[in-house]
Amino acid sequence: MLSEETHATLATDRKVAEHEDAAHEKRNWVRLTFDCNNGCVFCLDSQAHDGEMRNREEIKHQILDGRKKGATRLILSGGEPTIHPNYIDFIRLGRLAGYRKIQTVTNGRLFRYRDFLSKCLDAGLSEITFSVHGPNARIHDALVATRGAFDQEMEGLQNALDDGRPVVNIDVVINRGNVRQLPEMLRVFTAMGVKEFDLLQVIPFGRAFIDGRDRLFYDIDAMQPYIREALEFSKRPDLHIWMNRFPPQHLEGFEHLIQDPYKLNDEVRGRKEEYERLLDQGVALDCREPARCRYCYLQRLCDTLDRARNTVAERQFRAVRVDTRWESQQGPVIGGDPASSRKMRLPLLGPRPVPTIDQLVGEADAKTLRVDAPDIVAALREITRFPSVREIVLELERYDDLASQLDAEGNIAGRHLRAARTDSPVVAEQLLAMPYDFEVTVGLTRETAAWLLTLTDVSPRLALYQPTYERLTEAGERDADLREFFARFKHPVPVEGLPACVTGRRPRPQPATLDTTMMLPSGALEIFRYTRRYILDHYRTKSLRCKGCVYNEGCDGLHINHVRAHGYGAMQPVTYDE
């Protein structure tokens, strides 16, 4: 018989997998209105609200276009979506278009009318997210600035629960006005029968920052007892809790609740037009100021984007990366938020001329080309594309024909082969056996760690790197136990992508790199390509404990999915006392 602890672990693993599948589902967010019958003090879209309903034909096009591009979940939002006169028609259209799930995010007040709720469910509505921000009318009504809203929403919530057909969940914007009541809210609504909760950190946009910064934003450290009491509900096998836009470092001990980084695509989609103006026309984001950014879940993404823009504009890179395997897996971009364009008051200037990728590489005098490709044939096509680079780094799925392409000095296509990367022990041994001087850079996985620990003599050509994965489950299945490995592996080989506190040595610095996967063929950075690459390669996090580490300055920590899968425990700050 399994122990209670084992049952709990299995339940958590199952929920983690379910949450990941849900997060990676292709979703089409469609805004129906620029109006709302509440006046939430934390509304992030208040600058776009003018009381209008979106054009019916525009909405129809967006619903159908998303489905054509592969979206399987349709999410109808606002403003308040239920007040659109064609709301039920849009639900029906979503079902006819073939969406597997049709969800709405609502204040739920109109669902107090059972007949209206029933018509929506009959039309195909399958999931309702009720926005509730307090355990009682006093707190909720104050935050939504509407007297009587709580009582009406509770009627709608109870009607949906009584009906039994829709998935029912509640989202809560955590802010100074309700953070102390967060545990009480979970107790109240779980007692009603709610099993799913989205807990969203208040963010500095719209009315929340313009009017409410002094009454909404709070000291997370001071409120930790209330937050952690609420998070304990996630241990119940029958409850699902998602933390959205919440700073990862404050979830140590509950790392599996850190928001799936894939959802950054949705967040960026909501500000699509603003980012496009930045990249295409150089119009700065009007939200970029330190007082606001320190509260924003997108700060690191924007900081990294600024560095990428500077790298391109000033030709600062010395290496170029091409990833043909990743390119082949990218699908179409779904949707955008018309509210984003409404927030911009500046006129359209038109796109700025930009040099092509080939021109950029030539102007920067880049030294190294890193090619990720399925085989040597595909790699040679990319090498030929950039005749000015002098050395090559390969990361191939198959190295079968590499030897036949190398000359006596170990050059490929007339260029010096500096390194070959792999996460296969078999391939690593084959590469190390070749009579050349190129480095063999091995990805540290459970499989390669086991092989490396059997080595008594280590080649001076060997180096290690830490792979990153787009999914938590991949990290959980493939990552080695880093502290255990480096406690046993004492060979002084170079290491990339790992903090010094884990390896016992400083990581090898990496050259400034032009990552072509972030760019269109024209040479322009594209926001969704950038976001997807940021998630895979650049989204890293550190523990709050790292502030006291001698290596803290310049250290980016571990990849977000490694931390989500294994926790912050591998990061043990090094102090001068040690």
N, C-alpha and C positions, 0 to 999 in steps of 0.2 A: 504494500500500500504506500502511495506517495505521501510524503510529509506535507504539512500545511505550507511550509516555506517553498517546497517544490511546486505545489499547486499555484502559489502566488506568482512564482517566477514564470511558469508556463502561461499563466493568464496575462502577465505583463508582456511577454514575448508575442503572444497572439494579438494583443491590442496594438503593439508597436507596428506589427506587420499590417494590420487593418488600417491604422492611421496613415502609414506610408502609401498604401494603395489608394486611399482616399485623396491624399495630398497630390499624388502624381496623376490622378485622373484629369483628363483634358476637360477644362471647364470654360464655358462661355458666359462671362458676366455681361448682362445687358441691363443698362439703366433705362427705366421707363419714364421717370419724371425728374423735373427740377423743382419739385414742390414737396412739402411734408406737412402733415397735420400735427406734428410735434415741433418743438423749438430747442432741441438738445443743446446744452451749453458746451458740449464737447464736439459738436458737429464739425467734421473735417471738410465738408463740402459746402459750407454756408456761403462761400464766395460765389458759387455757381447757382445757388437757388434763387430763382426769380419768379416762381409760381407757375412755370410752364410745364405742359406735358410734352414729352418728345413726340416727334412726328411718327405717325403710325407706320408709314412705309419704311422709314429709316430703321425702326425697330424690327420689322419683318425681315428686312435685308440682313440685319446683324444676326438674327436668330438663325436664318437659313445658311448664311455664310459660315457661321461657326460650325454648324453640323457638317457642311461640305468639307471643312478643314479637319474633321475628325473629333470634334468635341463630343463628349458623351453625357455631360452634365450641363444643363441650362440653369443659370442662376438669375432670377429676376429681382432687381434691386431698384433703389431710388437715390435720393428722396424716399418717399413712401410709395412703393410700387402698387399697392392695392387700391390707391385712389385714382389710377389711370382708368378712364372709362372703358378701355379695351383690354383690361387686365386678364379676364378669363379667356378672351380670344387668343392672347399671346401664349397662355398655358396650353390651349388646344393646339396651336400651331407648333409648339415645341414637341408635343406628343406625335403629331402627324409627321414632323420632320425626322423623327426617329431617336430623339434623346432618350437614354435609358432612365435618367433621373431629372426631374424638374423641381427645383428648389426656389424658395423665395426668402428674402431677408426683410423683415417687416416689424413694425411696432405692434402688429396684431390686433389693433383696436377694432377693425372692421370684421374680424373673425368672431366677434361677439354675436354677430348675426349668423345663426346656424345655417340658414338657407344659403347665404353667400359662401360660407365655408364649404358646404356640401357641393355647390356648383363648381367651386375651384377644384375640389378633390375629384369629382366626376370628370372634369375636363383633363385631368392628368397630373395635378400637383401632387408630388410625392414626399416632399420634405419642407418643413416650415421652421425657420430660425426666428424665434421671438427675441427682440432686443429688450432686455429687462435690466435695470440698473440699480435696483434697490430691493430689499426684502419687504418693503411696505410702501404705502402711498406717499408718506412724508418724504422719504429719500428719493424715490423714483420720480415723482411728479416735480420735485425741485430740480432734478438734473435734466429732465426733458422739458421743463418750463411749460407744463400743460396740466392744469388742474383736472383731476378725474381720469387721467391717462392710465394709471396703474390699475384701477378697478376694471376699466374696460378691457385692458390687455389680459388681465387674469381671467375674465370671462372667455376671451378668445382662446387663451392657452388651455383652459379646462375643456372647452368645446373640442379642440383638436385632440387632446388626450382621450376624451370620452369616445370620439369617433373611432380611433384606433388605426385608421388607415395611414396617416402620414407619419414619417419619422419626425419627431419633435425635439428640437434642441433650443437652448437659450444662449445668447451671447451677452456678455457683460463688458462694458468699457470700464476698466479699473481706473479709478481716479481718487483724489483726496476725499471726495464726498462719499465714497462707498467702500474704500479698501478695508476699513475696520469691520464692515458688515459682510465681507465676502464669505466667511465660513457660514454665517447665518443664512445667506442667500442659498448656498448649496444645500443646507439642511431643509429649508422651506420648500425648495423646488424638487428635490429628490423625494420628499414626502408626498408631493403631488403626483409623482410618477415620471419626472423628467430624468433621462439617463445620459444626456449628452450636453456638454457645456463648452462654449468657446469663450475663453477669458482673454480679452484684448486690452493691452496696455494703452492708455490715453496717448495720443500722438499730437505733435505741435503744428497742426494745420487748421485752416479755417477759423471758426469761432473759438475753438479750444485754445489757440494761442493768442489771437487778437484780443479777445475779451476775457478768457478764462484762465490765463496762465497762472495767476496768483491763487486761484481757488481749486485748480484741477491737478496740477503736478505736485508730486509728493516725494519724500525721501524713502526710496525703496528699502534701504537698510533699516530704517526706523520701523517700517511696516512689515518686516520679515515675519514676525510671529503670526500675524493675521494671514499673510500670504501662504506660509507653510502649513498652517492649520487647514486652509482651503485645499492645498495640494495633496494633503493626506487622503482626500476623497478619491484621488486617482488610483489608489491601491485597491479600491473596491472592484471586484471582477465584473460587476454589472454596470459600471459607470465609465464613460469616456470623457476625458478632459483634454482640450487643446489649449495651449498657450500661444497667443498670437501677438507678434510685435513686442514681446517681452525680452529684456536684455538677457542673453544666454548665461552670462556669468552669475546672475542672481538665481539660477536654477540648479546650482550645484547640489547634488543629492537627489535631484529629480531630472537628470539630464535627458531621460527619454521623453520628457515633455517639451524640450526645446523645439521651437517651430521648425518644421521641415523646410530646409533652405529652398527647395523647389518652389515654395509658395512666394518667394521673392518675385517670380515671374508675374504673378497676379498683382503684387504691389506696384511693380514698375508699369504694368499695363494700365493701372489706374492713373498714372502720371505720364503716359506715353507721349502726349503732345509736348509737354514741358521738356522732357528729355530730348525729344527730336529737335526742338528749337535750339537747345544747347549744342547738340552735335552738328546740326546742319547749318545753323546760322550764328552760333557763338553767343546766343542770348542766355545769360547766366540765370540759373534757377533763383527765383526771388526768395526762396526759403533758406538759402545758404547763409547762415549767420551763426556764430558760436552759441549764442543764448538759446537758439532754437535747435541746432544740430545735436546738442548734448542730450536732448530728450528723444531723438529720432532713431528709429530702428533701421533707417537707410543710411545712417552717417558713414559707416565703413564702406558700403557700396559706392557712395558718392565720392568719398576720399580716394578710393582706388580708381574710380573713373577719372577723376581729375589728374591722377598720376599717369594714367594711360593716355589721356589727351595731351599732356605735356610731353610724354615720350614721343608721340607722333609729331606734334607741332615743332618741337625743337630738335628732332632727329637724334634723340639721346641714346637710342638703343645700339647695342653692339652684337646682338643676336636676333635671329628671326626664327619663329616657330610656325610650322605648317602641320596641321593634323587632319589628314585626309579621312581617317577612320571616323573621327568625331563629325566632320563635315557631312559624311554620308548618312548620319543618323538624325540630322536636324529636320524637323517638320515645319509646316507653315505657322506663322504667328496668327493667333486668334484674337480679334477684337481690339479694343481700345476704349477709353472713357471720354465721351464728348464733354464731360464736365471739366476735363483737364484743359481743353482749349479755351473754355469760358473764363478761366482764371487769368489768362494772359491778356494784358491790355495793349501790348505792343503790336504793331502791324507786322504781317509776314514780309520778310525780306528776300525770301528765296534762298535756295541752297548755295553755299560758298563753293567755289572750285577747289578741288582737292587733288593732289597727285595720286597716281595709281600706286598699288603696293610695290610693283617693280621699281617705280621711280623713287619711292621712299627708301627702299633698300639701297639703291644706288647712291642717293644723296647722303645717307647716313654712314656710308662706308662700313656696313656691318661685316663682322668677321666670321660669324658662325651661323650655320643653318641647321636647325633641329627639325627633323622630318619624322612624323608619326604616320606610318602607312602599313597596309597589309603585307606587302612584300617588297623585294628589292626593285622590281620592275616599276611599281607605283612610286617608289622613292626616287628612282632615277629621273622620272618625269619632273619632279619638283626640283631636284638638284640642277637639272638642265635649265629650269626656269630662272634661276638666280646665278648667272655666271660670275658675278663679282665676289661671292663669298669664298673664303679660303679654306674653311674647315667644316666638317660635317659631323653631326650627332644623329644617330639613327635609333628609332624605337619602332621595331617591326614586329608584326604578328608572327611572321615566318622569315627566318634567316637562311633558308636552304641554299640559296644561290649567291650568298654574299661572297664566299671565297672566290668564285669565278669572276667577280667584278673588281677584285682588288689586284693592283699591280704588285711588283716585288717590294715596293716601299710601303705598302698598305694604303695606297691612295685609291679613291673611288671617283671615277669620272674626272680625273686630274686634280681632285681636291683631297686634302688630308683628312682621313677618318679619325676624328678625335675620340669618339666614344660610341658604344652601342649599349642600349638600355633594354632590360628584360626583367620579367618577374617569374621566369621559369628556371628552376635549378638545372634542368637538363640543357636548356639553351645556354645558360651561363657557363656551364662546364665546356660546352662546345666552343663558345667564343673565346674563353680563356685558353683553350688548347691551340688556337690559331697563332702562328709565329709572327705576330705583329705587335705593335706597341699601343694600340688603341685601348682606352679604358673600357671595362665592362661594368656598367652601373646597374646594380641589382635592386629591384623593388623589394622592400622588406614586407613579406607576407608570412603567414603561418608556415607555408610550405618552404619558402626560401630560408626562413629562420632556422627551421629544423636542419636543413642541409648545411647552412653556414656554421652551425654549432658542431658539426662533425669534422670541420676542417682543422687540421693541425698546422699546415703551412698555408698562409694566405698570400695570394699573388699581389705584387705591388700595383697591378693593373686594376684591382678590385675597388669599387666604391659602392655606397649604399644610398638609396633614396626612399622616402616614405610615399607610397602611392596614395592618391585621394580618390574617393568614390562619390558618385551622385546620390547614392542611396545608403541610408543607415544600415539596411540589412546586408549590403555588400561589405561595408566596413566591419560589421559584426562577424561575418563569416570568414573574412580574409585577413584582417589585421592580426599581427603578432602581438603578444604581450610584451610591450616595449621595455618596461623596466626589468622584467625577468631576463629578456634577451641581452640587454646591454650589461646587466650584472654578470653575465657569463661570457659575453663576447668582448674580449679585451684587445683585439687586434686594432692597431691605430689606422683604420681605413677612413677615408673621408665620408661624410654623411651630409645629405641634403634633406631639407624639409622637416627637421626635428629640432625641438628646443634643446639647448645645452644641458638643462636640468635632467633630461631623459637619457641622453647619450653619454654624458660626462665629457663632452667635447663640443666646441663651438661648431655650428653647422657651416658648411662651405658656402661662401657668398655666391649668389647667382648674378649673372650679367643682366643689365637692363635689356628687355626682350620685346620685340614687336610681335605680338601674338596675332597672326593673320585671321585666326578663327573669330576674333572680335569684330572683324571688318567685312564690309562688302567688297566685291572685286574692284570697285571703283577706288578703294583706299579709304573710304569713310568709315568711321566707327559707327556701329549700329547697336542700338540700346538693348535689344533682346539677345543678340549674339553675345554682346558684352556680358549681360546678366547671367546667361547660362555658363559662360566660361568663368566668370567670377565665382559662381557657386562651386564649380568643379575644382578650380585651382587656388583661389585666393580667399575664400571665406574661412577665416581662422579665428580662434577665440582663445582667451586665456582666463585662468581662474582669478578671482579677486585676490587670492593669496600671492599672486605673482608680483604684486606691487613692491614687495620687499625683497625681490630676487636681484642679485648682482647682474644678471643677464637680462633684466626686464627691458631695458632700453634697446630698441631695435628688434626685439623678439616678437613674432606674430602668434606664437603658441602652436596649437594643433588644429588640424582641419575640423570644421564643425561636425561632420558626420563621424569622425573618430571619437570626438567627445560625446556625441549623442549615443554612440554605441557602447563606449567603454567608461565614460565619466571623465571628470577632471583629475582623477587620482594620480595619473602618470606624471602630472606636473607638480614637482616638489621643489619649491623655490630654494635656491642656493643663497645663503647669507654669508656675510663676512665672518660671522662667528664660527662657521664651519671650516 
